[in-house]
Amino acid sequence: MKIKSLTNMQWIGCITLVLFLGLASIVKFQLGLLHPFDQAITNFIRSDYPNFNQFFVTITKFGDPLTIGILSLLIFLFFYLKKFKRAALWFAIGVIGISTIGNSLLKLIFMRERPTLEHLVTEHTYSFPSGHSTGSMVIYGTLILLLPLLIKQKWLRWTLQSLLALLILGIGISRIYAGVHYPSDVLGGYLFGISWLLLSYPVYRKGERHVRY
């Protein structure tokens, strides 16, 4: 892919990728710089703890591996059976390559320990980047971008896209509230996931146009 051929979306994707790499370098080499940021955001989100425990435990389940795995399989089969095979392939690459393999490898590289706060859910892996945040951004973010294939009414499409965006945000917040992630973990997961979407979506769209026309 030549630099001069990058779309506006891909340029933004380059920026988010650089931001992720910058954040990752701080996590790896200057972790102490993030403590004020992480502490301030965590204190704000958990200011009403434990009043919203059940709410956020429910929200976080939408990003759990089992939920994501089942949803991903159903979404893949739906697009594939509806003859949107390139969309199904793009979705599968994001889920398997970025959300699953990519995020797991990054955790092993950074090996950041989880917060010492009381955990509302059980976790056994490392903390950075947040797998729930990456997974929700990739999976629900892909749906946001692919909804125009399925829904032509703008008001309905925008409503569903807004709800999916709120779900992505809610999952990230739930991980902080549940005490299993630092805000910088969630931010890292979001940046990693959205970088994939912004850089790869124009490639998918270009291929889709070639197939259709």
C-alpha positions as CSV (number, residue, x, y, z in Angstrom):
1,M,0.0,0.0,0.0
2,K,1.6,3.2,-1.2
3,I,1.6,6.2,1.2
4,K,0.1,8.5,-1.4
5,S,-2.9,6.1,-1.7
6,L,-3.9,6.3,1.9
7,T,-7.5,7.4,2.5
8,N,-8.5,9.9,5.2
9,M,-9.7,7.1,7.4
10,Q,-6.3,5.3,7.0
11,W,-4.4,8.5,7.9
12,I,-6.5,8.7,11.1
13,G,-5.7,5.0,11.7
14,C,-2.0,5.8,11.4
15,I,-2.4,8.5,14.1
16,T,-4.2,6.1,16.4
17,L,-1.6,3.5,15.8
18,V,1.2,6.0,16.7
19,L,-0.8,6.9,19.8
20,F,-1.0,3.3,20.8
21,L,2.7,2.7,20.2
22,G,3.4,5.8,22.3
23,L,1.2,4.6,25.2
24,A,2.7,1.1,24.9
25,S,6.2,2.5,25.2
26,I,5.3,4.3,28.4
27,V,3.7,1.2,29.8
28,K,6.9,-0.7,29.0
29,F,9.6,1.8,30.0
30,Q,8.0,4.6,32.1
31,L,5.0,3.1,33.8
32,G,5.2,5.5,36.7
33,L,4.1,8.4,34.3
34,L,0.7,6.8,34.0
35,H,-0.1,6.6,37.7
36,P,-1.7,10.0,38.1
37,F,-3.8,9.5,35.0
38,D,-4.9,6.0,36.0
39,Q,-5.6,7.0,39.6
40,A,-7.7,10.0,38.7
41,I,-9.9,8.2,36.1
42,T,-10.3,5.1,38.4
43,N,-11.3,7.3,41.3
44,F,-13.9,9.1,39.2
45,I,-15.4,5.9,37.7
46,R,-15.5,4.1,41.1
47,S,-16.8,7.1,43.0
48,D,-20.2,5.4,43.6
49,Y,-18.7,1.9,44.3
50,P,-20.3,-0.5,45.1
51,N,-23.7,0.9,44.1
52,F,-23.4,-0.1,40.5
53,N,-21.7,-3.4,40.9
54,Q,-24.4,-5.5,39.3
55,F,-24.9,-3.1,36.4
56,F,-21.2,-3.1,35.4
57,V,-20.8,-6.8,36.0
58,T,-23.6,-7.3,33.5
59,I,-22.1,-4.8,31.0
60,T,-18.7,-6.4,31.1
61,K,-20.2,-9.8,30.1
62,F,-20.8,-8.4,26.6
63,G,-17.0,-8.4,26.2
64,D,-16.3,-11.8,27.8
65,P,-14.5,-14.4,25.7
66,L,-17.5,-16.7,25.7
67,T,-19.9,-14.0,24.7
68,I,-17.6,-12.6,22.1
69,G,-16.9,-16.1,20.7
70,I,-20.5,-17.0,20.3
71,L,-21.4,-13.6,18.8
72,S,-18.5,-13.7,16.4
73,L,-19.4,-17.2,15.1
74,L,-23.1,-16.1,14.6
75,I,-22.0,-12.8,12.9
76,F,-19.6,-14.6,10.6
77,L,-22.2,-17.2,9.6
78,F,-24.8,-14.5,9.0
79,F,-22.6,-12.5,6.6
80,Y,-21.3,-15.6,4.9
81,L,-24.7,-17.0,4.3
82,K,-26.0,-13.7,3.1
83,K,-23.3,-13.8,0.4
84,F,-21.3,-11.0,2.0
85,K,-18.2,-13.2,2.0
86,R,-15.6,-10.5,1.9
87,A,-17.3,-8.8,4.9
88,A,-17.3,-12.2,6.7
89,L,-13.6,-12.7,5.9
90,W,-12.7,-9.2,7.1
91,F,-14.6,-9.7,10.3
92,A,-13.0,-13.1,10.9
93,I,-9.5,-11.7,10.4
94,G,-10.2,-8.9,12.9
95,V,-11.6,-11.3,15.5
96,I,-8.9,-14.0,15.2
97,G,-5.9,-11.9,14.2
98,I,-6.3,-8.8,16.2
99,S,-8.8,-9.4,19.1
100,T,-7.6,-12.9,19.9
101,I,-4.0,-13.6,18.8
102,G,-2.7,-10.0,18.6
103,N,-4.0,-8.9,21.9
104,S,-2.8,-12.0,23.7
105,L,0.7,-11.6,22.3
106,L,0.7,-8.0,23.4
107,K,-0.2,-9.0,26.9
108,L,2.8,-11.4,27.0
109,I,5.1,-8.6,25.7
110,F,4.1,-6.0,28.3
111,M,3.2,-8.4,31.2
112,R,1.6,-5.6,33.2
113,E,0.1,-6.7,36.5
114,R,-3.6,-6.0,37.1
115,P,-4.7,-3.4,39.7
116,T,-4.7,-4.5,43.3
117,L,-8.3,-3.3,43.9
118,E,-11.0,-5.7,44.7
119,H,-11.9,-7.6,41.5
120,L,-15.6,-8.0,40.8
121,V,-14.8,-10.6,38.1
122,T,-12.1,-13.3,37.9
123,E,-9.2,-12.7,35.5
124,H,-5.9,-14.7,35.1
125,T,-4.1,-12.9,32.3
126,Y,-2.0,-9.7,32.2
127,S,-3.5,-6.3,32.1
128,F,-2.2,-4.3,29.1
129,P,-3.9,-3.9,26.7
130,S,-7.5,-4.7,27.8
131,G,-8.7,-7.7,25.8
132,H,-12.4,-6.7,26.5
133,S,-11.7,-3.2,25.1
134,T,-9.9,-4.5,22.0
135,G,-12.4,-7.2,21.4
136,S,-15.4,-4.9,21.8
137,M,-13.9,-2.3,19.5
138,V,-13.0,-4.8,16.8
139,I,-16.3,-6.8,16.9
140,Y,-18.9,-4.1,17.7
141,G,-16.9,-1.6,15.7
142,T,-16.9,-3.8,12.7
143,L,-20.7,-4.1,13.0
144,I,-20.9,-0.3,13.1
145,L,-19.1,-0.1,9.8
146,L,-21.0,-3.0,8.2
147,L,-24.5,-1.9,9.2
148,P,-25.0,0.0,5.9
149,L,-24.9,-3.3,4.1
150,L,-28.0,-4.5,6.0
151,I,-30.0,-1.4,7.0
152,K,-30.9,1.4,4.5
153,Q,-33.0,3.5,6.8
154,K,-30.6,6.2,8.1
155,W,-32.5,6.8,11.4
156,L,-32.5,3.1,12.3
157,R,-28.9,2.6,11.2
158,W,-27.6,5.6,13.2
159,T,-29.6,4.5,16.2
160,L,-28.1,1.0,16.2
161,Q,-24.6,2.4,15.5
162,S,-25.0,4.8,18.5
163,L,-26.1,2.0,20.7
164,L,-23.1,-0.1,19.6
165,A,-20.7,2.8,20.3
166,L,-22.2,3.2,23.8
167,L,-21.8,-0.5,24.4
168,I,-18.1,-0.3,23.4
169,L,-17.6,2.6,25.8
170,G,-19.6,0.9,28.6
171,I,-17.5,-2.3,28.4
172,G,-14.3,-0.3,28.8
173,I,-15.7,1.6,31.8
174,S,-16.9,-1.6,33.3
175,R,-13.4,-3.1,33.3
176,I,-12.2,-0.1,35.3
177,Y,-15.1,-0.2,37.7
178,A,-14.7,-4.0,38.2
179,G,-11.1,-3.3,39.3
180,V,-9.4,-5.5,36.7
181,H,-8.0,-2.9,34.5
182,Y,-6.3,0.5,34.6
183,P,-7.8,3.2,32.4
184,S,-4.6,3.1,30.3
185,D,-5.2,-0.6,29.6
186,V,-8.7,0.3,28.3
187,L,-7.3,3.2,26.3
188,G,-4.6,0.9,24.8
189,G,-7.2,-1.7,23.8
190,Y,-9.4,0.9,22.2
191,L,-6.5,2.4,20.2
192,F,-5.3,-1.0,19.1
193,G,-8.7,-2.1,18.0
194,I,-9.7,1.1,16.2
195,S,-6.3,1.3,14.4
196,W,-7.1,-2.0,12.8
197,L,-10.6,-0.9,11.8
198,L,-9.5,2.4,10.3
199,L,-6.5,0.9,8.5
200,S,-8.2,-2.2,7.1
201,Y,-11.8,-1.0,6.4
202,P,-10.8,1.0,3.2
203,V,-9.0,-2.1,1.9
204,Y,-12.1,-4.2,2.5
205,R,-14.3,-1.6,0.8
206,K,-12.0,-1.4,-2.2
207,G,-12.1,-5.1,-2.6
208,E,-15.9,-5.1,-2.2
209,R,-16.4,-2.6,-4.9
210,H,-14.2,-4.6,-7.3
211,V,-16.2,-7.7,-6.6
212,R,-19.6,-6.0,-7.1
213,Y,-18.7,-3.9,-10.1
